[in-house]
């Protein structure tokens, strides 16, 4: 990986971290407990609870991805960054640009 590619990737990771931090704040608002209000009917309340469950699953997913991106950002300047954790071959730059948190090449990721 060239230093220019590394710089572009680092910038992309930083942008994604900011985006996901914002997304987490917005999603956390949707995961607040559903208060038993008189204006909600039984079906509406069930819908609200279901939507809350979906938002919680989304929140977990975004937090996991954020954690992986932060880890990638801390390792981006290390010599082994961009090499597959399994086969030690370089991960293609296109894959890293699409999924900066990738630690495996496509072939090794398929074997999971």
Backbone atoms as SQL, in Angstrom:
CREATE TABLE atoms (id INTEGER PRIMARY KEY, chain TEXT, resi INTEGER, resn TEXT, atom TEXT, x REAL, y REAL, z REAL);
INSERT INTO atoms VALUES
  (1, 'A', 1, 'UNK', 'N', 0.853, -1.169, 0.000),
  (2, 'A', 1, 'UNK', 'CA', 0.000, 0.000, 0.000),
  (3, 'A', 1, 'UNK', 'C', 0.903, 1.238, 0.000),
  (4, 'A', 2, 'UNK', 'N', 0.641, 2.118, -0.950),
  (5, 'A', 2, 'UNK', 'CA', 1.464, 3.325, -1.052),
  (6, 'A', 2, 'UNK', 'C', 1.068, 4.323, 0.035),
  (7, 'A', 3, 'UNK', 'N', 1.938, 5.298, 0.253),
  (8, 'A', 3, 'UNK', 'CA', 1.654, 6.302, 1.280),
  (9, 'A', 3, 'UNK', 'C', 0.452, 7.169, 0.884),
  (10, 'A', 4, 'UNK', 'N', 0.252, 7.383, -0.420),
  (11, 'A', 4, 'UNK', 'CA', -0.907, 8.159, -0.872),
  (12, 'A', 4, 'UNK', 'C', -2.205, 7.390, -0.603),
  (13, 'A', 5, 'UNK', 'N', -2.188, 6.091, -0.915),
  (14, 'A', 5, 'UNK', 'CA', -3.365, 5.261, -0.648),
  (15, 'A', 5, 'UNK', 'C', -3.662, 5.205, 0.848),
  (16, 'A', 6, 'UNK', 'N', -2.604, 5.119, 1.636),
  (17, 'A', 6, 'UNK', 'CA', -2.753, 5.079, 3.092),
  (18, 'A', 6, 'UNK', 'C', -3.376, 6.381, 3.605),
  (19, 'A', 7, 'UNK', 'N', -2.943, 7.526, 3.046),
  (20, 'A', 7, 'UNK', 'CA', -3.471, 8.825, 3.463),
  (21, 'A', 7, 'UNK', 'C', -4.947, 8.961, 3.091),
  (22, 'A', 8, 'UNK', 'N', -5.297, 8.503, 1.899),
  (23, 'A', 8, 'UNK', 'CA', -6.697, 8.561, 1.460),
  (24, 'A', 8, 'UNK', 'C', -7.551, 7.656, 2.341),
  (25, 'A', 9, 'UNK', 'N', -7.041, 6.468, 2.636),
  (26, 'A', 9, 'UNK', 'CA', -7.767, 5.530, 3.485),
  (27, 'A', 9, 'UNK', 'C', -7.932, 6.084, 4.892),
  (28, 'A', 10, 'UNK', 'N', -6.902, 6.697, 5.421),
  (29, 'A', 10, 'UNK', 'CA', -6.972, 7.287, 6.762),
  (30, 'A', 10, 'UNK', 'C', -8.041, 8.370, 6.813),
  (31, 'A', 11, 'UNK', 'N', -8.082, 9.204, 5.791),
  (32, 'A', 11, 'UNK', 'CA', -9.107, 10.257, 5.718),
  (33, 'A', 11, 'UNK', 'C', -10.503, 9.652, 5.646),
  (34, 'A', 12, 'UNK', 'N', -10.651, 8.602, 4.856),
  (35, 'A', 12, 'UNK', 'CA', -11.960, 7.946, 4.738),
  (36, 'A', 12, 'UNK', 'C', -12.377, 7.346, 6.075),
  (37, 'A', 13, 'UNK', 'N', -11.457, 6.701, 6.771),
  (38, 'A', 13, 'UNK', 'CA', -11.769, 6.113, 8.072),
  (39, 'A', 13, 'UNK', 'C', -12.205, 7.192, 9.050),
  (40, 'A', 14, 'UNK', 'N', -11.482, 8.312, 9.072),
  (41, 'A', 14, 'UNK', 'CA', -11.843, 9.407, 9.979),
  (42, 'A', 14, 'UNK', 'C', -13.226, 9.951, 9.662),
  (43, 'A', 15, 'UNK', 'N', -13.544, 10.086, 8.381),
  (44, 'A', 15, 'UNK', 'CA', -14.880, 10.560, 7.984),
  (45, 'A', 15, 'UNK', 'C', -15.960, 9.571, 8.421),
  (46, 'A', 16, 'UNK', 'N', -15.692, 8.279, 8.231),
  (47, 'A', 16, 'UNK', 'CA', -16.662, 7.263, 8.630),
  (48, 'A', 16, 'UNK', 'C', -16.862, 7.239, 10.141),
  (49, 'A', 17, 'UNK', 'N', -15.802, 7.440, 10.898),
  (50, 'A', 17, 'UNK', 'CA', -15.926, 7.472, 12.355),
  (51, 'A', 17, 'UNK', 'C', -16.841, 8.604, 12.787),
  (52, 'A', 18, 'UNK', 'N', -16.661, 9.785, 12.203),
  (53, 'A', 18, 'UNK', 'CA', -17.527, 10.932, 12.521),
  (54, 'A', 18, 'UNK', 'C', -18.970, 10.611, 12.156),
  (55, 'A', 19, 'UNK', 'N', -19.179, 10.011, 10.980),
  (56, 'A', 19, 'UNK', 'CA', -20.528, 9.664, 10.533),
  (57, 'A', 19, 'UNK', 'C', -21.180, 8.668, 11.493),
  (58, 'A', 20, 'UNK', 'N', -20.451, 7.616, 11.858),
  (59, 'A', 20, 'UNK', 'CA', -21.024, 6.595, 12.737),
  (60, 'A', 20, 'UNK', 'C', -21.277, 7.120, 14.138),
  (61, 'A', 21, 'UNK', 'N', -20.424, 8.012, 14.631),
  (62, 'A', 21, 'UNK', 'CA', -20.676, 8.605, 15.942),
  (63, 'A', 21, 'UNK', 'C', -21.979, 9.400, 15.918),
  (64, 'A', 22, 'UNK', 'N', -22.220, 10.119, 14.817),
  (65, 'A', 22, 'UNK', 'CA', -23.476, 10.864, 14.666),
  (66, 'A', 22, 'UNK', 'C', -24.657, 9.899, 14.572),
  (67, 'A', 23, 'UNK', 'N', -24.492, 8.829, 13.781),
  (68, 'A', 23, 'UNK', 'CA', -25.553, 7.839, 13.634),
  (69, 'A', 23, 'UNK', 'C', -25.910, 7.188, 14.973),
  (70, 'A', 24, 'UNK', 'N', -24.893, 6.948, 15.792),
  (71, 'A', 24, 'UNK', 'CA', -25.133, 6.338, 17.100),
  (72, 'A', 24, 'UNK', 'C', -25.978, 7.252, 17.969),
  (73, 'A', 25, 'UNK', 'N', -25.655, 8.538, 17.965),
  (74, 'A', 25, 'UNK', 'CA', -26.433, 9.498, 18.765),
  (75, 'A', 25, 'UNK', 'C', -27.891, 9.528, 18.311),
  (76, 'A', 26, 'UNK', 'N', -28.105, 9.506, 17.005),
  (77, 'A', 26, 'UNK', 'CA', -29.474, 9.537, 16.473),
  (78, 'A', 26, 'UNK', 'C', -30.220, 8.244, 16.785),
  (79, 'A', 27, 'UNK', 'N', -29.551, 7.122, 16.647),
  (80, 'A', 27, 'UNK', 'CA', -30.191, 5.830, 16.878),
  (81, 'A', 27, 'UNK', 'C', -30.497, 5.624, 18.358),
  (82, 'A', 28, 'UNK', 'N', -29.633, 6.130, 19.235),
  (83, 'A', 28, 'UNK', 'CA', -29.882, 5.995, 20.671),
  (84, 'A', 28, 'UNK', 'C', -31.194, 6.667, 21.075),
  (85, 'A', 29, 'UNK', 'N', -31.560, 7.722, 20.362),
  (86, 'A', 29, 'UNK', 'CA', -32.830, 8.398, 20.653),
  (87, 'A', 29, 'UNK', 'C', -34.019, 7.474, 20.373),
  (88, 'A', 30, 'UNK', 'N', -33.852, 6.606, 19.380),
  (89, 'A', 30, 'UNK', 'CA', -34.942, 5.701, 19.008),
  (90, 'A', 30, 'UNK', 'C', -35.000, 4.447, 19.884),
  (91, 'A', 31, 'UNK', 'N', -34.013, 4.278, 20.749),
  (92, 'A', 31, 'UNK', 'CA', -33.990, 3.082, 21.593),
  (93, 'A', 31, 'UNK', 'C', -34.409, 3.376, 23.033),
  (94, 'A', 32, 'UNK', 'N', -34.975, 4.552, 23.244),
  (95, 'A', 32, 'UNK', 'CA', -35.443, 4.895, 24.583),
  (96, 'A', 32, 'UNK', 'C', -36.631, 4.003, 24.943),
  (97, 'A', 33, 'UNK', 'N', -36.818, 3.747, 26.244),
  (98, 'A', 33, 'UNK', 'CA', -37.953, 2.908, 26.655),
  (99, 'A', 33, 'UNK', 'C', -39.282, 3.486, 26.180),
  (100, 'A', 34, 'UNK', 'N', -40.201, 2.615, 25.856),
  (101, 'A', 34, 'UNK', 'CA', -41.535, 3.017, 25.407),
  (102, 'A', 34, 'UNK', 'C', -42.403, 3.216, 26.648),
  (103, 'A', 35, 'UNK', 'N', -42.789, 4.453, 26.857),
  (104, 'A', 35, 'UNK', 'CA', -43.617, 4.716, 28.037),
  (105, 'A', 35, 'UNK', 'C', -45.066, 4.337, 27.750),
  (106, 'A', 36, 'UNK', 'N', -45.743, 3.790, 28.739),
  (107, 'A', 36, 'UNK', 'CA', -47.149, 3.400, 28.524),
  (108, 'A', 36, 'UNK', 'C', -48.043, 4.649, 28.533),
  (109, 'A', 37, 'UNK', 'N', -48.332, 5.135, 27.349),
  (110, 'A', 37, 'UNK', 'CA', -49.175, 6.321, 27.228),
  (111, 'A', 37, 'UNK', 'C', -50.599, 5.896, 26.880),
  (112, 'A', 38, 'UNK', 'N', -51.552, 6.689, 27.300),
  (113, 'A', 38, 'UNK', 'CA', -52.955, 6.390, 27.005),
  (114, 'A', 38, 'UNK', 'C', -53.275, 6.581, 25.527),
  (115, 'A', 39, 'UNK', 'N', -52.520, 7.460, 24.852),
  (116, 'A', 39, 'UNK', 'CA', -52.838, 7.746, 23.456),
  (117, 'A', 39, 'UNK', 'C', -52.423, 6.615, 22.515),
  (118, 'A', 40, 'UNK', 'N', -51.537, 5.738, 22.973),
  (119, 'A', 40, 'UNK', 'CA', -51.137, 4.610, 22.140),
  (120, 'A', 40, 'UNK', 'C', -52.098, 3.451, 22.337),
  (121, 'A', 41, 'UNK', 'N', -52.562, 2.906, 21.271),
  (122, 'A', 41, 'UNK', 'CA', -53.375, 1.703, 21.364),
  (123, 'A', 41, 'UNK', 'C', -52.475, 0.493, 21.502),
  (124, 'A', 42, 'UNK', 'N', -53.064, -0.635, 21.712),
  (125, 'A', 42, 'UNK', 'CA', -52.289, -1.861, 21.909),
  (126, 'A', 42, 'UNK', 'C', -51.420, -2.170, 20.687),
  (127, 'A', 43, 'UNK', 'N', -51.988, -2.067, 19.487),
  (128, 'A', 43, 'UNK', 'CA', -51.248, -2.366, 18.257),
  (129, 'A', 43, 'UNK', 'C', -50.150, -1.335, 18.043),
  (130, 'A', 44, 'UNK', 'N', -50.452, -0.067, 18.270),
  (131, 'A', 44, 'UNK', 'CA', -49.444, 0.980, 18.102),
  (132, 'A', 44, 'UNK', 'C', -48.294, 0.785, 19.077),
  (133, 'A', 45, 'UNK', 'N', -48.626, 0.373, 20.291),
  (134, 'A', 45, 'UNK', 'CA', -47.584, 0.131, 21.284),
  (135, 'A', 45, 'UNK', 'C', -46.707, -1.046, 20.856),
  (136, 'A', 46, 'UNK', 'N', -47.324, -2.099, 20.325),
  (137, 'A', 46, 'UNK', 'CA', -46.557, -3.249, 19.844),
  (138, 'A', 46, 'UNK', 'C', -45.641, -2.834, 18.688),
  (139, 'A', 47, 'UNK', 'N', -46.147, -1.975, 17.806),
  (140, 'A', 47, 'UNK', 'CA', -45.326, -1.455, 16.706),
  (141, 'A', 47, 'UNK', 'C', -44.131, -0.670, 17.244),
  (142, 'A', 48, 'UNK', 'N', -44.389, 0.172, 18.229),
  (143, 'A', 48, 'UNK', 'CA', -43.323, 0.984, 18.816),
  (144, 'A', 48, 'UNK', 'C', -42.262, 0.095, 19.462),
  (145, 'A', 49, 'UNK', 'N', -42.686, -0.945, 20.137),
  (146, 'A', 49, 'UNK', 'CA', -41.741, -1.872, 20.773),
  (147, 'A', 49, 'UNK', 'C', -40.935, -2.612, 19.708),
  (148, 'A', 50, 'UNK', 'N', -41.588, -3.026, 18.631),
  (149, 'A', 50, 'UNK', 'CA', -40.893, -3.694, 17.530),
  (150, 'A', 50, 'UNK', 'C', -39.867, -2.754, 16.895),
  (151, 'A', 51, 'UNK', 'N', -40.261, -1.509, 16.645),
  (152, 'A', 51, 'UNK', 'CA', -39.347, -0.534, 16.049),
  (153, 'A', 51, 'UNK', 'C', -38.151, -0.286, 16.972),
  (154, 'A', 52, 'UNK', 'N', -38.388, -0.286, 18.270),
  (155, 'A', 52, 'UNK', 'CA', -37.318, -0.098, 19.239),
  (156, 'A', 52, 'UNK', 'C', -36.329, -1.265, 19.143),
  (157, 'A', 53, 'UNK', 'N', -36.833, -2.473, 18.989),
  (158, 'A', 53, 'UNK', 'CA', -35.966, -3.648, 18.842),
  (159, 'A', 53, 'UNK', 'C', -35.109, -3.573, 17.591),
  (160, 'A', 54, 'UNK', 'N', -35.691, -3.110, 16.506),
  (161, 'A', 54, 'UNK', 'CA', -34.942, -2.956, 15.251),
  (162, 'A', 54, 'UNK', 'C', -33.860, -1.896, 15.428),
  (163, 'A', 55, 'UNK', 'N', -34.214, -0.795, 16.084),
  (164, 'A', 55, 'UNK', 'CA', -33.245, 0.280, 16.321),
  (165, 'A', 55, 'UNK', 'C', -32.101, -0.204, 17.210),
  (166, 'A', 56, 'UNK', 'N', -32.411, -1.035, 18.206),
  (167, 'A', 56, 'UNK', 'CA', -31.370, -1.567, 19.094),
  (168, 'A', 56, 'UNK', 'C', -30.409, -2.467, 18.324),
  (169, 'A', 57, 'UNK', 'N', -30.936, -3.287, 17.427),
  (170, 'A', 57, 'UNK', 'CA', -30.086, -4.154, 16.608),
  (171, 'A', 57, 'UNK', 'C', -29.189, -3.310, 15.693),
  (172, 'A', 58, 'UNK', 'N', -29.751, -2.274, 15.121),
  (173, 'A', 58, 'UNK', 'CA', -28.981, -1.367, 14.275),
  (174, 'A', 58, 'UNK', 'C', -27.896, -0.669, 15.079),
  (175, 'A', 59, 'UNK', 'N', -28.231, -0.260, 16.281),
  (176, 'A', 59, 'UNK', 'CA', -27.277, 0.415, 17.151),
  (177, 'A', 59, 'UNK', 'C', -26.093, -0.498, 17.479),
  (178, 'A', 60, 'UNK', 'N', -26.376, -1.755, 17.794),
  (179, 'A', 60, 'UNK', 'CA', -25.295, -2.711, 18.084),
  (180, 'A', 60, 'UNK', 'C', -24.383, -2.877, 16.867),
  (181, 'A', 61, 'UNK', 'N', -24.982, -2.955, 15.698),
  (182, 'A', 61, 'UNK', 'CA', -24.214, -3.135, 14.473),
  (183, 'A', 61, 'UNK', 'C', -23.303, -1.928, 14.205),
  (184, 'A', 62, 'UNK', 'N', -23.846, -0.731, 14.361),
  (185, 'A', 62, 'UNK', 'CA', -23.071, 0.479, 14.105),
  (186, 'A', 62, 'UNK', 'C', -21.949, 0.620, 15.134),
  (187, 'A', 63, 'UNK', 'N', -22.233, 0.293, 16.389),
  (188, 'A', 63, 'UNK', 'CA', -21.195, 0.381, 17.422),
  (189, 'A', 63, 'UNK', 'C', -20.063, -0.599, 17.136),
  (190, 'A', 64, 'UNK', 'N', -20.405, -1.778, 16.659),
  (191, 'A', 64, 'UNK', 'CA', -19.392, -2.782, 16.322),
  (192, 'A', 64, 'UNK', 'C', -18.513, -2.297, 15.170),
  (193, 'A', 65, 'UNK', 'N', -19.152, -1.726, 14.150),
  (194, 'A', 65, 'UNK', 'CA', -18.403, -1.223, 13.007),
  (195, 'A', 65, 'UNK', 'C', -17.526, -0.042, 13.415),
  (196, 'A', 66, 'UNK', 'N', -18.050, 0.837, 14.276),
  (197, 'A', 66, 'UNK', 'CA', -17.272, 1.969, 14.764),
  (198, 'A', 66, 'UNK', 'C', -16.025, 1.487, 15.501),
  (199, 'A', 67, 'UNK', 'N', -16.195, 0.483, 16.322),
  (200, 'A', 67, 'UNK', 'CA', -15.068, -0.069, 17.072),
  (201, 'A', 67, 'UNK', 'C', -13.993, -0.612, 16.121),
  (202, 'A', 68, 'UNK', 'N', -14.411, -1.304, 15.082),
  (203, 'A', 68, 'UNK', 'CA', -13.466, -1.853, 14.107),
  (204, 'A', 68, 'UNK', 'C', -12.750, -0.739, 13.352),
  (205, 'A', 69, 'UNK', 'N', -13.485, 0.338, 13.014),
  (206, 'A', 69, 'UNK', 'CA', -12.867, 1.460, 12.315),
  (207, 'A', 69, 'UNK', 'C', -11.844, 2.165, 13.209),
  (208, 'A', 70, 'UNK', 'N', -12.170, 2.323, 14.480),
  (209, 'A', 70, 'UNK', 'CA', -11.228, 2.955, 15.399),
  (210, 'A', 70, 'UNK', 'C', -9.968, 2.108, 15.542),
  (211, 'A', 71, 'UNK', 'N', -10.141, 0.801, 15.561),
  (212, 'A', 71, 'UNK', 'CA', -8.983, -0.095, 15.628),
  (213, 'A', 71, 'UNK', 'C', -8.144, 0.038, 14.352),
  (214, 'A', 72, 'UNK', 'N', -8.799, 0.087, 13.201),
  (215, 'A', 72, 'UNK', 'CA', -8.076, 0.238, 11.933),
  (216, 'A', 72, 'UNK', 'C', -7.302, 1.558, 11.908),
  (217, 'A', 73, 'UNK', 'N', -7.895, 2.613, 12.455),
  (218, 'A', 73, 'UNK', 'CA', -7.232, 3.913, 12.479),
  (219, 'A', 73, 'UNK', 'C', -5.967, 3.874, 13.338),
  (220, 'A', 74, 'UNK', 'N', -6.020, 3.135, 14.436),
  (221, 'A', 74, 'UNK', 'CA', -4.829, 3.051, 15.292),
  (222, 'A', 74, 'UNK', 'C', -3.724, 2.213, 14.646),
  (223, 'A', 75, 'UNK', 'N', -4.095, 1.311, 13.751),
  (224, 'A', 75, 'UNK', 'CA', -3.105, 0.414, 13.138),
  (225, 'A', 75, 'UNK', 'C', -2.674, 0.841, 11.739),
  (226, 'A', 76, 'UNK', 'N', -3.254, 1.919, 11.209),
  (227, 'A', 76, 'UNK', 'CA', -3.024, 2.259, 9.801),
  (228, 'A', 76, 'UNK', 'C', -1.564, 2.564, 9.482),
  (229, 'A', 77, 'UNK', 'N', -0.800, 3.031, 10.440),
  (230, 'A', 77, 'UNK', 'CA', 0.606, 3.352, 10.174),
  (231, 'A', 77, 'UNK', 'C', 1.558, 2.211, 10.523),
  (232, 'A', 78, 'UNK', 'N', 1.014, 1.099, 10.997),
  (233, 'A', 78, 'UNK', 'CA', 1.883, -0.039, 11.323),
  (234, 'A', 78, 'UNK', 'C', 2.274, -0.765, 10.036),
  (235, 'A', 79, 'UNK', 'N', 3.438, -1.411, 10.037),
  (236, 'A', 79, 'UNK', 'CA', 3.928, -2.058, 8.821),
  (237, 'A', 79, 'UNK', 'C', 3.020, -3.153, 8.263),
  (238, 'A', 80, 'UNK', 'N', 2.321, -3.888, 9.107),
  (239, 'A', 80, 'UNK', 'CA', 1.482, -4.985, 8.631),
  (240, 'A', 80, 'UNK', 'C', 0.073, -4.578, 8.246),
  (241, 'A', 81, 'UNK', 'N', -0.243, -3.292, 8.345),
  (242, 'A', 81, 'UNK', 'CA', -1.599, -2.867, 7.990),
  (243, 'A', 81, 'UNK', 'C', -1.833, -3.096, 6.501),
  (244, 'A', 82, 'UNK', 'N', -2.982, -3.655, 6.185),
  (245, 'A', 82, 'UNK', 'CA', -3.322, -3.938, 4.792),
  (246, 'A', 82, 'UNK', 'C', -2.968, -5.352, 4.372),
  (247, 'A', 83, 'UNK', 'N', -2.371, -6.121, 5.291),
  (248, 'A', 83, 'UNK', 'CA', -2.076, -7.524, 5.012),
  (249, 'A', 83, 'UNK', 'C', -3.147, -8.385, 5.671),
  (250, 'A', 84, 'UNK', 'N', -3.516, -9.458, 5.005),
  (251, 'A', 84, 'UNK', 'CA', -4.531, -10.370, 5.516),
  (252, 'A', 84, 'UNK', 'C', -4.047, -11.002, 6.822),
  (253, 'A', 85, 'UNK', 'N', -4.901, -11.027, 7.811),
  (254, 'A', 85, 'UNK', 'CA', -4.554, -11.603, 9.112),
  (255, 'A', 85, 'UNK', 'C', -4.379, -13.111, 9.029),
  (256, 'A', 86, 'UNK', 'N', -4.920, -13.728, 8.006),
  (257, 'A', 86, 'UNK', 'CA', -4.856, -15.191, 7.894),
  (258, 'A', 86, 'UNK', 'C', -3.720, -15.656, 6.981),
  (259, 'A', 87, 'UNK', 'N', -3.711, -15.172, 5.727),
  (260, 'A', 87, 'UNK', 'CA', -2.726, -15.655, 4.755),
  (261, 'A', 87, 'UNK', 'C', -1.527, -14.715, 4.591),
  (262, 'A', 88, 'UNK', 'N', -1.591, -13.546, 5.211),
  (263, 'A', 88, 'UNK', 'CA', -0.499, -12.555, 5.202),
  (264, 'A', 88, 'UNK', 'C', -0.251, -11.917, 3.838),
  (265, 'A', 89, 'UNK', 'N', -1.139, -12.150, 2.868),
  (266, 'A', 89, 'UNK', 'CA', -1.024, -11.504, 1.557),
  (267, 'A', 89, 'UNK', 'C', -1.665, -10.117, 1.640),
  (268, 'A', 90, 'UNK', 'N', -1.226, -9.178, 0.789),
  (269, 'A', 90, 'UNK', 'CA', -1.817, -7.835, 0.823),
  (270, 'A', 90, 'UNK', 'C', -3.309, -7.878, 0.458),
  (271, 'A', 91, 'UNK', 'N', -4.097, -7.143, 1.224),
  (272, 'A', 91, 'UNK', 'CA', -5.526, -6.993, 0.915),
  (273, 'A', 91, 'UNK', 'C', -5.615, -5.947, -0.196),
  (274, 'A', 92, 'UNK', 'N', -6.360, -6.211, -1.261),
  (275, 'A', 92, 'UNK', 'CA', -6.460, -5.227, -2.348),
  (276, 'A', 92, 'UNK', 'C', -6.955, -3.864, -1.839),
  (277, 'A', 93, 'UNK', 'N', -6.371, -2.818, -2.387),
  (278, 'A', 93, 'UNK', 'CA', -6.728, -1.447, -1.972),
  (279, 'A', 93, 'UNK', 'C', -8.209, -1.161, -2.168),
  (280, 'A', 94, 'UNK', 'N', -8.785, -1.710, -3.220),
  (281, 'A', 94, 'UNK', 'CA', -10.214, -1.476, -3.479),
  (282, 'A', 94, 'UNK', 'C', -11.060, -2.039, -2.340),
  (283, 'A', 95, 'UNK', 'N', -10.673, -3.202, -1.826),
  (284, 'A', 95, 'UNK', 'CA', -11.417, -3.795, -0.699),
  (285, 'A', 95, 'UNK', 'C', -11.279, -2.920, 0.540),
  (286, 'A', 96, 'UNK', 'N', -10.073, -2.432, 0.803),
  (287, 'A', 96, 'UNK', 'CA', -9.865, -1.578, 1.965),
  (288, 'A', 96, 'UNK', 'C', -10.609, -0.251, 1.832),
  (289, 'A', 97, 'UNK', 'N', -10.724, 0.264, 0.619),
  (290, 'A', 97, 'UNK', 'CA', -11.474, 1.508, 0.436),
  (291, 'A', 97, 'UNK', 'C', -12.970, 1.275, 0.636),
  (292, 'A', 98, 'UNK', 'N', -13.444, 0.094, 0.257),
  (293, 'A', 98, 'UNK', 'CA', -14.861, -0.228, 0.418),
  (294, 'A', 98, 'UNK', 'C', -15.180, -0.613, 1.859),
  (295, 'A', 99, 'UNK', 'N', -14.285, -1.388, 2.465),
  (296, 'A', 99, 'UNK', 'CA', -14.457, -1.842, 3.853),
  (297, 'A', 99, 'UNK', 'C', -13.148, -1.600, 4.600),
  (298, 'A', 100, 'UNK', 'N', -12.923, -0.373, 5.069),
  (299, 'A', 100, 'UNK', 'CA', -11.640, -0.049, 5.702),
  (300, 'A', 100, 'UNK', 'C', -11.332, -0.871, 6.948),
  (301, 'A', 101, 'UNK', 'N', -12.345, -1.474, 7.543),
  (302, 'A', 101, 'UNK', 'CA', -12.129, -2.266, 8.754),
  (303, 'A', 101, 'UNK', 'C', -11.714, -3.703, 8.445),
  (304, 'A', 102, 'UNK', 'N', -11.577, -4.036, 7.161),
  (305, 'A', 102, 'UNK', 'CA', -11.230, -5.404, 6.754),
  (306, 'A', 102, 'UNK', 'C', -9.869, -5.810, 7.288),
  (307, 'A', 103, 'UNK', 'N', -9.807, -7.019, 7.822),
  (308, 'A', 103, 'UNK', 'CA', -8.532, -7.572, 8.278),
  (309, 'A', 103, 'UNK', 'C', -8.175, -8.832, 7.500),
  (310, 'A', 104, 'UNK', 'N', -9.067, -9.231, 6.585),
  (311, 'A', 104, 'UNK', 'CA', -8.830, -10.423, 5.763),
  (312, 'A', 104, 'UNK', 'C', -9.123, -10.122, 4.298),
  (313, 'A', 105, 'UNK', 'N', -8.419, -10.830, 3.448),
  (314, 'A', 105, 'UNK', 'CA', -8.682, -10.720, 2.012),
  (315, 'A', 105, 'UNK', 'C', -10.008, -11.434, 1.714),
  (316, 'A', 106, 'UNK', 'N', -10.501, -11.284, 0.513),
  (317, 'A', 106, 'UNK', 'CA', -11.783, -11.864, 0.148),
  (318, 'A', 106, 'UNK', 'C', -11.767, -13.384, 0.286),
  (319, 'A', 107, 'UNK', 'N', -10.693, -14.016, -0.176),
  (320, 'A', 107, 'UNK', 'CA', -10.614, -15.478, -0.109),
  (321, 'A', 107, 'UNK', 'C', -10.664, -15.987, 1.331),
  (322, 'A', 108, 'UNK', 'N', -9.927, -15.364, 2.219),
  (323, 'A', 108, 'UNK', 'CA', -9.905, -15.801, 3.617),
  (324, 'A', 108, 'UNK', 'C', -11.189, -15.423, 4.346),
  (325, 'A', 109, 'UNK', 'N', -11.785, -14.313, 3.970),
  (326, 'A', 109, 'UNK', 'CA', -13.051, -13.906, 4.595),
  (327, 'A', 109, 'UNK', 'C', -14.164, -14.886, 4.230),
  (328, 'A', 110, 'UNK', 'N', -14.103, -15.440, 3.022),
  (329, 'A', 110, 'UNK', 'CA', -15.105, -16.413, 2.592),
  (330, 'A', 110, 'UNK', 'C', -15.006, -17.714, 3.377),
  (331, 'A', 111, 'UNK', 'N', -13.837, -18.012, 3.907),
  (332, 'A', 111, 'UNK', 'CA', -13.618, -19.259, 4.623),
  (333, 'A', 111, 'UNK', 'C', -14.060, -19.209, 6.073),
  (334, 'A', 112, 'UNK', 'N', -14.565, -18.075, 6.513),
  (335, 'A', 112, 'UNK', 'CA', -15.033, -17.955, 7.898),
  (336, 'A', 112, 'UNK', 'C', -16.253, -18.755, 8.167);
